[in-house]
Amino acid sequence: MDQNPAPYCRQSIRRPLINVIQSGTDSEDILGDLSEFPLKYKLFLKAYPWRRIDPVPWAPMKKPLDECRLALVSSAGLVIEGQAPFDESIRGGDYSFREIPSDTDVSALIDTHRSDLYDHSGLRQDPNLAFPLDRMRELAENGRIGSLNHRHLSFMGSITAPGRLAKKTAPAAAGKLAEDKVDIALLVPV
């Protein structure tokens, strides 16, 4: 992996949550604390077979940010009216994604995330917390980013069986963004 990915950005590496869970240490890097979780989730997180990806995939930027086409990719499980909600009955999690048009009114996004491990009220009050489309529009208008893609992607978080996501869905999603000539994707995990 290139140690200096690009002169246009700074790489920020945070300690992964799994390291915090496995070490049992407190961390100021995360918003929550395992002590806040119900026992069944604590046990699940301790026993879960976390995957390590080494080396971490990295694609350096090829041009300045103010020339890049950006797409949002969120794991907030958001959909627009008329789209099917994410399917909570799929064992291991719904590995599909929904396309969110760039002209979508963010206040019209519908939260279908299945997790009960976080308070959804903030997200419902301001979907920009998990799908910052309004903020990206402002950055494009101010010339900080080149442009927004005509579509963005919404996934369901809490995928406990990510094999299908990695083998089928992620390549299809990446193909759509490559087809659109997207230069960068802002990943917004929830």
C-alpha positions in Angstrom: 0.0 0.0 0.0 1.3 3.4 -0.9 2.2 5.3 2.3 1.3 8.6 0.8 -2.0 7.9 -1.1 -2.3 11.3 -2.8 -1.2 14.9 -2.3 -4.9 15.9 -2.3 -6.0 14.1 0.9 -4.9 13.1 4.3 -5.3 9.5 5.4 -6.9 9.1 8.8 -6.6 5.7 10.4 -8.7 5.0 13.4 -8.4 1.9 15.6 -11.0 -0.6 14.3 -13.9 -1.3 16.6 -13.0 -5.0 16.6 -9.7 -4.2 18.3 -11.6 -2.4 21.0 -13.9 -5.3 21.5 -11.2 -7.9 21.5 -8.9 -5.9 23.8 -11.6 -5.0 26.2 -10.1 -1.5 26.6 -11.9 1.7 26.7 -11.6 3.8 23.6 -12.2 7.5 22.9 -12.3 6.5 19.2 -15.9 5.2 19.3 -19.2 6.8 20.2 -20.6 4.0 22.3 -19.4 1.6 24.8 -20.0 -2.2 25.0 -21.4 -1.8 28.5 -24.3 0.0 26.9 -25.3 -3.1 24.9 -27.7 -5.7 26.0 -26.1 -9.0 27.1 -27.1 -10.9 23.9 -25.3 -8.3 21.7 -22.2 -8.3 23.9 -22.0 -12.1 23.6 -22.6 -11.9 19.8 -19.9 -9.4 19.3 -17.4 -11.4 21.4 -18.1 -14.6 19.5 -18.5 -13.1 16.0 -15.8 -14.3 13.5 -14.6 -10.9 12.4 -12.9 -10.8 9.0 -9.5 -9.2 8.5 -8.8 -7.7 5.1 -5.1 -7.3 4.5 -3.9 -5.4 2.7 -6.8 -2.9 3.1 -8.0 -2.0 -0.4 -6.9 1.6 -1.3 -7.3 3.5 -4.4 -5.4 6.8 -4.4 -7.1 9.9 -5.8 -6.1 10.6 -9.4 -7.2 14.2 -9.5 -8.0 17.1 -7.0 -11.2 16.8 -5.1 -12.6 19.9 -6.8 -12.5 18.0 -10.1 -14.0 14.8 -8.8 -17.4 13.3 -9.2 -18.6 12.0 -5.9 -21.2 9.3 -4.9 -22.6 8.7 -1.4 -22.6 5.1 -0.2 -24.4 4.6 3.1 -25.2 1.6 5.3 -28.2 3.4 6.9 -30.8 1.3 5.2 -32.6 4.3 3.7 -35.0 4.0 0.8 -37.2 6.4 -1.1 -41.0 6.2 -1.5 -41.9 3.4 -3.9 -38.8 1.3 -3.2 -39.1 -1.9 -1.2 -37.8 -1.7 2.3 -34.8 -3.8 3.2 -35.9 -7.3 4.1 -35.4 -8.0 7.8 -36.2 -11.7 7.3 -33.0 -12.5 5.3 -30.8 -14.5 7.6 -27.5 -12.7 8.0 -28.9 -9.5 6.6 -30.3 -8.0 3.4 -27.3 -7.7 1.1 -29.0 -5.7 -1.6 -28.8 -2.0 -2.2 -31.1 0.8 -3.3 -30.3 3.6 -5.7 -31.0 7.1 -4.4 -31.3 9.7 -7.1 -29.2 12.8 -6.6 -32.2 15.1 -6.7 -33.9 13.3 -3.8 -35.3 15.5 -1.0 -33.3 14.1 2.0 -36.3 14.7 4.3 -38.3 12.2 2.2 -35.8 9.3 2.8 -37.3 6.4 4.8 -35.4 4.7 7.6 -35.7 0.9 7.2 -32.6 -0.1 9.1 -33.2 -3.2 11.2 -30.8 -2.5 14.1 -32.2 -1.8 17.5 -28.7 -1.0 18.8 -28.9 2.7 18.2 -31.4 5.5 18.6 -33.0 6.2 15.2 -34.6 9.4 16.3 -31.7 11.7 15.2 -31.5 10.0 11.8 -35.3 10.4 11.4 -35.0 14.1 12.3 -32.1 14.8 10.0 -31.3 12.0 7.4 -28.2 14.1 6.5 -26.5 12.4 9.5 -26.4 9.1 7.6 -26.9 10.3 4.0 -25.3 13.8 3.8 -26.7 14.6 0.4 -27.6 18.3 1.3 -24.0 18.8 2.6 -22.5 17.3 -0.5 -24.7 19.6 -2.7 -23.3 22.6 -0.7 -19.8 21.4 -1.3 -20.4 21.0 -5.0 -22.0 24.5 -5.1 -19.0 26.0 -3.3 -16.6 24.3 -5.7 -15.1 22.0 -3.0 -16.0 18.9 -5.0 -16.4 18.8 -8.7 -19.9 17.3 -8.9 -22.3 14.8 -7.5 -23.2 11.6 -9.3 -26.7 11.3 -10.6 -27.3 8.3 -8.2 -26.1 7.3 -4.8 -26.3 3.9 -3.0 -28.0 2.8 0.2 -27.2 -0.5 1.9 -28.5 -2.1 5.0 -26.0 -2.2 7.8 -25.8 -5.0 10.4 -24.9 -7.6 7.8 -23.7 -10.5 9.9 -23.1 -12.8 7.0 -21.2 -10.6 4.5 -20.2 -13.2 2.0 -23.0 -12.5 -0.5 -22.4 -8.8 -0.1 -18.7 -9.1 -0.9 -19.1 -11.6 -3.7 -22.3 -10.4 -5.5 -23.6 -7.0 -4.3 -20.4 -5.0 -3.8 -19.1 -5.8 -7.4 -22.4 -4.8 -8.9 -22.5 -1.6 -6.9 -18.9 -0.8 -7.8 -19.8 -1.5 -11.5 -22.6 1.0 -11.4 -20.3 3.7 -10.0 -17.6 2.9 -12.5 -20.2 3.1 -15.3 -21.1 6.5 -14.0 -17.4 7.5 -14.0 -17.4 8.3 -10.2 -14.0 9.4 -9.0 -14.6 9.1 -5.3 -17.2 7.6 -3.0 -18.0 8.9 0.5 -18.7 5.9 2.6 -21.1 6.7 5.5 -21.3 3.7 7.9 -24.1 3.5 10.4 
